[in-house]
Every structure is written in structure tokens, then in C-alpha cells.
Amino acid sequence: MFAMKLTLILLGAFLCLVGTIGWFGWLGLDLLDTGTTEALLYTFAGTCAWLLITFGLAIHIIKTARPTVGGGR
């Protein structure tokens, strides 16, 4: 069971890393270079989505690693 949890956590972290590189290294910069209002709004929305996904992954990792902490009695 531990190996499956570890594999899923590492896969999620890898996908988050690929998404981060893809967003900040390619798509986000391309939208900023365009300079239109629509592109800037897409860049802002994409960055907000990236922050939410990264935060969610961090919470998931914490809950998977220590499921009994903070859950009450």
C-alpha cells in the first residue's frame, strides 16, 4: 500500500512539474508577449489555476503522508 501511495504522489508531483514548466516556460510567456488585454486575462487566469492546483497537490501530499493528524480523535 505504501508503494502505491508513493507512486501516486511522485506521479502527481511530476505532472505538476511538467505543468509548471509548460505554463511558465512556454504558454504563459507567449501570452505575455502578445500583450493584448485578452491574453493578459488568460495569463492571470492560468496563473490562478496553477496556484490552486499546486496548493491542492500540496494538501493532498500532506493528507496522504499523515492521514490522522488534524482529523480530531
Rosetta silent file (secondary structure, phi, psi, omega in degrees, C-alpha in Angstrom):
SEQUENCE: MFAMKLTLILLGAFLCLVGTIGWFGWLGLDLLDTGTTEALLYTFAGTCAWLLITFGLAIHIIKTARPTVGGGR
SCORE:     score description
SCORE:     0.000 S_00000001
   1 L     0.000  -39.707  179.867    0.000    0.000    0.000 S_00000001
   2 H   -62.695  -40.184 -178.677    2.839    2.389    0.822 S_00000001
   3 H   -64.888  -36.050  179.166    4.464    1.835   -2.586 S_00000001
   4 H   -68.161  -43.369  177.715    1.192    2.679   -4.355 S_00000001
   5 H   -61.660  -44.728  179.863    0.758    5.899   -2.355 S_00000001
   6 H   -62.557  -42.512  179.254    4.359    6.888   -3.020 S_00000001
   7 H   -61.979  -44.497 -179.999    3.990    6.175   -6.736 S_00000001
   8 H   -66.770  -38.357  177.548    0.839    8.280   -6.995 S_00000001
   9 H   -64.702  -45.014  179.553    2.412   11.154   -5.056 S_00000001
  10 H   -65.649  -37.574  176.898    5.516   11.091   -7.255 S_00000001
  11 H   -64.494  -43.135  177.126    3.394   10.924  -10.407 S_00000001
  12 H   -63.419  -41.586  178.161    1.340   13.900   -9.242 S_00000001
  13 H   -65.202  -39.867  178.087    4.471   15.860   -8.384 S_00000001
  14 H   -64.735  -43.904  178.096    5.987   15.031  -11.780 S_00000001
  15 H   -64.793  -36.394  176.330    2.838   16.124  -13.621 S_00000001
  16 H   -65.692  -40.193  177.514    2.775   19.336  -11.582 S_00000001
  17 H   -63.980  -43.852  178.116    6.417   19.979  -12.500 S_00000001
  18 H   -63.055  -42.020  177.767    5.710   19.369  -16.195 S_00000001
  19 H   -64.457  -38.154  178.538    2.693   21.674  -15.997 S_00000001
  20 H   -65.201  -45.854  178.652    4.741   24.351  -14.255 S_00000001
  21 H   -64.178  -41.689  178.966    7.483   24.210  -16.867 S_00000001
  22 H   -64.648  -40.195 -177.802    4.905   24.202  -19.644 S_00000001
  23 H   -73.272  -53.698 -175.062    2.979   27.132  -18.215 S_00000001
  24 H   -81.074  -24.200 -178.051    5.811   29.424  -17.152 S_00000001
  25 H   -90.755  -20.446 -174.248    8.307   28.341  -19.786 S_00000001
  26 H  -133.287  -66.051 -170.341    6.094   28.348  -22.841 S_00000001
  27 H   -71.407  -46.177 -179.294    2.416   29.231  -22.742 S_00000001
  28 H   -62.464  -42.209  178.599    2.427   31.979  -20.098 S_00000001
  29 H   -66.243  -38.016  178.353    5.366   33.778  -21.688 S_00000001
  30 H   -64.255  -40.136  178.244    3.777   33.547  -25.120 S_00000001
  31 H   -67.639  -38.083  177.843    0.568   35.096  -23.803 S_00000001
  32 H   -67.378  -35.197  178.634    2.514   37.895  -22.099 S_00000001
  33 H   -67.395  -28.854  179.163    4.425   38.605  -25.314 S_00000001
  34 H   -62.516  -47.128  172.008    1.137   39.007  -27.188 S_00000001
  35 L    83.383    0.083  178.195    0.250   41.962  -24.976 S_00000001
  36 L   -79.025  161.702  179.716   -3.483   42.165  -25.688 S_00000001
  37 H   -62.743  -40.860  179.250   -5.947   42.573  -22.846 S_00000001
  38 H   -61.933  -42.812  179.732   -7.480   39.191  -23.606 S_00000001
  39 H   -66.057  -38.063  178.174   -4.086   37.463  -23.468 S_00000001
  40 H   -66.647  -36.850  176.342   -3.240   39.148  -20.160 S_00000001
  41 H   -66.968  -40.087  175.780   -6.544   37.982  -18.670 S_00000001
  42 H   -62.730  -39.622  178.948   -5.831   34.429  -19.874 S_00000001
  43 H   -64.700  -43.154  178.128   -2.373   34.653  -18.311 S_00000001
  44 H   -63.292  -45.859 -179.765   -3.830   35.826  -14.999 S_00000001
  45 H   -64.684  -40.243  178.732   -6.489   33.096  -15.015 S_00000001
  46 H   -65.682  -38.354  177.913   -3.929   30.433  -15.916 S_00000001
  47 H   -68.026  -39.224  175.956   -1.613   31.520  -13.124 S_00000001
  48 H   -63.146  -42.337  177.833   -4.503   31.438  -10.629 S_00000001
  49 H   -63.524  -40.957  178.324   -5.421   27.930  -11.812 S_00000001
  50 H   -61.565  -42.834  178.921   -1.774   26.863  -11.488 S_00000001
  51 H   -62.884  -42.516  179.072   -1.672   28.186   -7.911 S_00000001
  52 H   -64.413  -42.359  179.750   -4.867   26.326   -6.978 S_00000001
  53 H   -65.522  -43.079  179.744   -3.637   23.061   -8.496 S_00000001
  54 H   -65.051  -42.661  177.937   -0.250   23.345   -6.772 S_00000001
  55 H   -63.347  -42.769  178.116   -1.868   24.154   -3.427 S_00000001
  56 H   -62.220  -39.729  177.519   -4.270   21.225   -3.840 S_00000001
  57 H   -64.855  -40.937  178.939   -1.386   18.874   -4.606 S_00000001
  58 H   -63.296  -43.333  178.056    0.473   20.049   -1.504 S_00000001
  59 H   -63.649  -41.017  178.677   -2.606   19.459    0.672 S_00000001
  60 H   -61.849  -43.184  179.267   -3.077   16.021   -0.903 S_00000001
  61 H   -63.805  -42.493  179.632    0.528   15.066   -0.180 S_00000001
  62 H   -64.468  -44.270 -179.192    0.231   16.204    3.430 S_00000001
  63 H   -68.760  -33.525  179.110   -3.041   14.329    3.961 S_00000001
  64 H   -72.658  -38.506 -177.652   -1.699   11.178    2.316 S_00000001
  65 H   -72.472  -37.115 -177.710    1.518   11.194    4.308 S_00000001
  66 L  -134.475   76.578 -174.203   -0.154   11.871    7.675 S_00000001
  67 L   -69.909  -19.572 -176.387   -3.862   10.981    7.447 S_00000001
  68 L   -92.597  -12.551 -177.572   -4.535   11.016   11.214 S_00000001
  69 L   -76.458  130.814  176.099   -3.125   14.457   12.009 S_00000001
  70 L    77.397    6.531 -178.392   -5.755   17.170   12.439 S_00000001
  71 L   -94.243   10.630 -177.916   -8.659   14.796   11.962 S_00000001
  72 L    93.284 -140.597 -176.263   -9.936   15.021   15.501 S_00000001
  73 L   -93.597    0.000    0.000   -9.978   11.976   17.753 S_00000001
